[in-house]
């Protein structure tokens, strides 16, 4: 189980936000430490300057020249927290607010807080030592220097309230934190924009694949980013191989259909004189059903799938009505076509030609004067409703089921083997549609076909 989201967008966003927060936290700590160091350095310089002034009052023999001790501000205010003291020969000379050496020795660190940036330092020469402690007035900071004299060591200490450092640090950290928050917000916005722009090619590739699946495109565009170009090339190669396999399979299916359909139809027509009990005809029909069943499965299972096809209806109807109008020109039948603009069906063009061609040919054979073809979206928006009606004699309702059976001819006049309507029904069933026979408003027969529409391209959401 992973805590990261499943989407690339979510994973990149989470990792970017974690990295941004870590960087901002590190920046806040680092900048705070640098500011503390510089502010503390300034305070130490002030205390060291006071120690240097006091050291001028120490004579070489270790005696204190009081005339050189100047009690200047801020050391003259007993409530200000600034103080100094000189310890020599068991005597102490101090300002009104003198540092407490006992407190320094007992608690050189804060007992309830983080250690100061400058700990006690012991060096040779005139380098003061830094000390921190807490008293009843709050945290304190001091610098102490020990001078070696013939009369013994002389210790000079200058102290100041720690708030001198903490107050400007807090004042500086508030706008600093505000600036870091604004920077974090700006980086988050920049990350979102970067992810949206960076992942846009993946979104475009997904839409292109959806268009291919819906039959609106045949391959992915070639102008892909360098990281996606190899993937697009492999996908296009796979699509090309599938298309070649589809063409090869459909060629074999067509050859098998043409090779078996006519001999079976001829055999069915030639059987009656030699088949008094109808047993041979039953076997022929079983063979015919088995052949059609397996041909249908071969079509449906061919790589590429029917739902990847989007065939416009208007060109198919225009080509077929023109061709059949010339073939049956001697009958004087006129055909009108009314089709909603932009209608497409998820049916292979070859199968659609055969399906509609059989229905139109049947209508032309039996129409008296007129054929009306209409195509509109069905009540179920996933389908298209195609109607082919004629003004012929029609088919009685009780005989319509028999008319859809393979090899059934309700009228022996004219040519044909009685497979047109059954082939049309099988093709409609193959693609998930239906074929029904109804009475036409013109007085003859209306063949109503419902065929699936291609799936719409999925609407994209924020990546």
N, C-alpha and C positions, 0 to 999 in steps of 0.2 A: 504494500500500500504506500503510495507516494502522496506527499502533501502538495505537490505542484499540480496546477490545473492540467487537464488533458490537451488543451489547445496550445499551439505555439504562441499565439498572441498572449494568452494568460501567463505562460511560463516566462516569456521574455519580459513581460510587464512586472511580474513578481520579482524576478532576479534583478531587474533594473531598479526597482523600488528599494529592495534590500541593500543593494550596492550604494544607492544614493543616500539612504539613511545612515549606513555605516560611514560613508565619507563625510557626511555632515556632522555626525557625532565626533569623529576623529578631528575634524576641523575645529569644532567648538572646544574640545579639550585642549588641543594644541595651541590654538589662539589664546585661550584663557591662561594656559601655563606661560606663554610668552609675555602676555600682558602683566601677569603677576610678577614675572621675573624683572621686567623693566620698571614697574612701579616700586617693587621692593628694592631694586638697585638705586632708584632715586632716594628712597627713604634712608638706605644705608649710607649714601653719600652725604646726606644732611647730618646724620648721626656721626659719621667719621669726621666731618668738618668740625663739629662741636668738640669731639675728642681731641682733634688737633689743636684747637684753641685752648682747651684745658691743659693739654700737655705742655704748652708754653709756660704755664705757671709752675711747673715742676722744675726746680733747680737741679743742677748736676749732682749735688750732694743728697738729693732726696727730699729737701725741704720744700714747702708749698709757699709760693709768693702770692699772698691773697690780693695784692694790688692788681694782679693781672687777671683775677677772676671776674669776669663780666657777666652779670645776670641779665641777659638780653631775652627778648621774646623769641619763642613762646615758653622758654624755661622759667620765666618769672611768674607764671600763673599756676597756682597750686591745683586748680581744678581742670587744667588743660590736658593733663596726662603726660606732658613732656617733662623730663627730669634728667639730672646728672648727679654723679657723686665721684669723689676721689677718696680712695682708701689708702692711707700710708701710715706706717708705724703705729697701728692700732687706733688711729684717729680717722674720722670721716668728715669731709666737707661736702655738702650736698645742696642742691636746689630745693625749693619748697616741696616739690613732688619728686622725691628721690627714689631710684629703683630699689627693689627689695632683693638683695643678693641671696638671701635664704630661699626665697621663692624660686629664683633662677636655678639654684643648685638642686633643689628638690624636684622641680618639674621643668626640665629643659625642653619639654615637648607638650603639645596639647594633649591632655589625657582623653578627650572625647571628640577628637577631630583628626583630620589628615595632617601629616607632618608638613612643616613649612618648606618652601622651596630651597631655603638656605639653612642647613643644619649647623651645629657648632663646628667651627674650624679652628685648629690649633696649628699655627705656623710660627716659624722663627721670625724675628724682626718686629717691625711695627705694623703688623697686619692685624686689625681688630678681629675679635671673635663674635659671631652672631648668636644670640640667645632669644628664645621665645618662651613665654609662660603666661599664665592667667592669674589675675588677682580679682579683688572684689569689684574693680571698675571694668573688668573685661580683659580680653587678650592684650598682651603687651609684647613689644619687640625691642631689643636692646643690642648695642654694640659695646664690647668691652676690650680694653687694651691694657696690658700689664707691662710696665717699664721697670727695668732692672737699674737700681741705684745703689751707691755704697751704703745707704741707710736701710736698704731692704727694698723689696718690690713695692711699686706704686701701681694701684689698679684704678683706671679711669673708665667709667661706665656712663653711657648716655642712652636714654630710653625714650620711646614714643608709643602712643596707643596704636594698636594694630588696625584700628578703624581707619587710620590715615591711609592704609593700603587697601583695606577691604571696601571702603565706601566708593572710591573711584573705580575699583574693579567691578563692583556691582553695577555702578552707573554705566560702565563701558559694555558690560556683558548683556544688558537688556537690549540695546540697539543691535549688538552683534547677533544675539539669538534671533531677533526680529529679521535681520538681514539674511541669516541662514535659513529661516523659515521661508522667506520670499524666494531665496535661491532654490530651496527644495521644491517649492511650487513651480517655479520656472523650469527646473529640470524635469519634473513630472510631466508638465505640459509638453516639453520638448521630447520626452520619451514617448508619449502617446502619439505625437505627430510623426516621430521617426518610425514607430512601429506601424502606423497606418500607411505611411509611404513605403516603408520597406517590405511590408507584407502584401502590398497591392498587387504585385505580379502573381502571387499565389491565388488571390481572389480572382484575378483575370483568368488564370489557368483553370480554376474550378468552373467559372462561367463558360469558358470555351469547351470544357469537357461536357458540361450540361447541354451546350448547343449541339455537340456531336451526338450525344445520346438522344437528343430530340430530333435528330435528322436535319438540323439547320446548318451544319458545317461538317466537313469531312476530315479535317486535321487541325492540330493546334497551330497557332501563328508561330512563325519562325523567329520573330523579333523578341526573344526572351532574354532576361538577364543571364549573364555568364554562368551563374550558379544553377539556373533552371534550364538552360539550353540543353545539356545532356539528357535531362529527364524528358523534356519535350521531344527530343529526337527519338528516344526509345519508345515513347508513347505513340508517336506518329508511325514509327516502324511497325509497332504492334497493330495499329489500326490498318496499315497497308496490308499486312499479312492476313488479317482477318477479312479485309475486303476481298483479297484474292481468293481466300478459302471460300468466302460466300459466293463469289462468282463461279468458282469451280463446282461447288456443291449444287448451286441452282442450275448450272448447265447440265449436270448429271440428272437432276430431278426433272428438268424439262425434257431431256432425251428419253428418260424412262416413261414419263407421262405420255409423250407422243408415241412411244413405241408400244405401249400397252393399251392405251385408251381405244384406239381404232380397232385392233384385233378383238378386243373384248366386246365392243359394241357390235361388230360384225357377227361374232359368234353368238351373241344373245339374240340377234335378229334371225340367224339361220337355224336356231335350235327347235322352234315349235314343231315342225314336221317330224323331228326325230326324238322328241321329248314329250310323249303323251302324258306322263304323270307329273311333269314339271320338276323332276328331281335334278336334271342336268342344269336347268335354268337357275335353280337355287344354288348349285355349286358355283356357277359362273358369277352370280351376284355376290357370293361370299368372297370369291377371288377379287372381284371388283372392289368390294368394301375394304378388303385387306390392303389392296394396292393403294387405294385412296387414303386409307388411314396412315400407312407408313410414309407415303409421300407428304402428307400433311405434317407428320412428326418431323420428317427431314427438313421441311421448310421452317418449322417453328424452332428447331434446334440448331439451325445453321448459325455459325458465328455472326455476330452483329445484331441478331434479334430484330423482330418486326417493330418493336417500340422505338427503335433508333431511327426509323424511316419517317420522313414527312413528305408525302406526295401531294402536290396541289391538285384539286379536283378539276378546276376549270380547263386546263390544257388537255386532260384525259378525255373529258366529255366533248370538247371541241374536236379533237382528233377522231374519236370514235363516231360521232354523229356525222362528220363530213365523210368518213370512209364508208359507213353503212348507207348513207344517203346516196352515194354513187353506186354502191353494189345493188341496192334495191331501187334504183331510179325508175325502173319500169312500173313500180307499184303506185307512184304518185303520192307517196306519204310525206307529209311535212312534219318536222320536229322542232319544237320550241324548247329552249333551255333557259331556266331561271336559277341562278346560283348566287348565293350570298358571297360577297367579295372576301378574298383571303382564306377561303376554307381549305384546310389540308387534312389528310387522314393518315393514320399510322399503318399504312399498307404499302407493300412493295409495288412499284410501278407496274411490273410485269403481271403480278397477281391482280392488281386493280384493273388493268386492261382486260384481263380474261373475265373477271367478275362482271364488270359493267358491259363488256362486249357481248357476253352471253345474254344478259337481260335486254340490251338494246336490240340484238339480233332477233330475239324472241318477239319483242314488241313490233319490230318492223315486219315480221312474217305475218302477224295476226291483226295489225292495225288496218282499219278501213281507210282513214284519211289523215289522222292526226296522232302524234305522240307528244306527250308533255313530260319534260324532265325538270325536276326541281330539287334543289339541295340547300338545306338550311341547318343551323345548329339544332340538335335534338333537345327535348325537354331536359334530359340529363346533359349538362354542358360538356361532359367528357366524350360525347358522341356527335356524329353528323348523321342527319336523316336524309337519305337519297330516295326519291320517288321516280319511278319510270312507269308512266301510265299510257295506255292506248285506248282507242275507241272501237276495238274489235268486239268479238263475241264474248270474250271473257271466259272465266272458268267458274263453274258452280261451286259454292262454298264447300260442299261435301266432297268434291273431287280435288281440292287444292292440295291436301296432304299427299295424295297419290302423285300429283304433278311434280312434287319435289323429290320423289324417289328416283334413284338412278335407273335410266333406261325406260322410264315410263312415258309413253306417248298417248295422250288422250284423244288425239285425232291423227289417223294414219295418212292424212293427205300431206303432200309435200315431202321434202327431204328432211334429214336430221335423224338423230338416233335417240332423242329424249334425254340427253345428258346435260343440256344447257343449264336448266334451273337447278339441278342437283349439284353441278359443279359450282355454280354461284353460291348456293347455300353452304357447301363445304368450305369455300374460301372465306365467306363471312364468319362462319363458326371458327375457322382457324385463327382469325385475328380478334376473336372476342366480340364479334358483331352478331347481327341476326338478319334473316331474310323472311319476310312474310308476304303472303299474297292477299290482296284485298280487292274489293270492287272499286273501279276507278270512277271519278266524277264524269269522265268522258263517256262512260257506259261500258268500257271493256275491263281489262285487268290492270291493276296497279301493283308493281313489285316494289315493296318498301324495304330498303336496306339501311341498317344502322351500322356505322363503322367507327372505330375509336379515333379520337383526335390525338395528335402527338402531345406528350406532356409539356406543359409550359416550362420555360426556363425558370429555375427556382430563384426567388427574390433573394438578393444578397443582404446579409446583416452586417453590422459593424464587426471587422476582423479583429 
